[in-house]
């Protein structure tokens, strides 16, 4: 169900009114102004696309903050990188081996 024009106008006006709060919340999530602005823009685009899912009379600010929070989590999950080149894999293996030796020697020192 697509919102009719009067509801869409009111929805858009409320979104604009909430922009300062959205920007403040985004800056607490990402600590970088440009990334915060991108997060706000993405949140607004998602909210607009899903505006028919919002229940009029409910707290629009809370709904938008939830969208932003979940989008931030999605972005964090997407930032995970997987090492595929041999040098990086070897460095990771060497680091893990060193940490394992440290843990073993620490445990051995405690036990013996």
N, C-alpha and C positions, 0 to 999 in steps of 0.2 A: 504494500500500500504506500503510495507516494503522498507526501504531505501536500495539502492544497496551498495556494499562493499566500493567503493571509497567515497561516501557520508557519510557512517557510520564512516569511518576512519577520515574524516575531522570533523565530528560532535564530535567524541570522543576526538580528539585533541583540539578542541575549548573548550569542557567541562573541560579538564585538565587545560587549560590556565586560565579559569575563576574560578578555585578552590579557590585561595586566596580571591577574591572578595566575593564569596559565603560564605566562612567561616566568613569573617568580618560582612557581613549582618546577618548571622545566630546568631552571638554573640550579635548583637544589639537587636535581637528579643528575645533571651532566657537568656542572661547574665550568662550562665553556659557552660564552654567549652565542656564537654562531651555531653550535650544536643544539643549544637550547631553542633557538629560533627555528631550526629544522624540525625539532621534536614538536614544537607548537604547531607548525604548519602541517605536519603529518597527522597530528591529533585532530586538527580542525577538518582536514580532508576526510579522515575516517569518520568523524562525527557527522559531517554533512552527508556522506554516502549512506550512513546508517540512521539518519534522522527519524525515519519511520519507526525505528525500534525504541526510541526514547518515549517514555510515557509522560505526556503533558501533566504538569502539576508535581512531578517528582523533582528531585534536586539535580538540575542540569550540571551544576559545578561538580558535584560528586561523580556524575556519570563521565564527564570529560576528564577528570583526574584519573579515574579508573582506566579509561582508554589510554591516557598518556603513560600511566604506570605500566600497563601491560605492553605497550609499544616499546618502552624502554627495556623491559625484560627481553622482548623479541630481538631488539638491536644488540643487547649484550650477548645473547646466545649466538647471534650471527657473527659476532666479532671473533669467535673462537677460530683459531687457525690450526691446521694439522700439518706437521712437518712431513715433507715427502722426499727431500733431497738427502743423500747419504751422509754428507758432512753434518747436517743438523741432527739427523738421527743418531749419529755417532756421538756428538756432543751431549745429547740428551742421555744416552746410555752411560757415558762416562760420568756425568753428573749424578745420575741415579746410583751408579756403582759406588761413587765416593760417599754419597749420603748413607748408603747401606752399610759401608765399612764404619762410618762414624757411629751409626746407631749400634752396630754390633760391639764396637770397642767400648762404647759407653755402658752398654748392658754388661759386658764382661767385667769392666772395672767395678761395677756395682756388686756383681755376684761374687767376684773372687777377691 
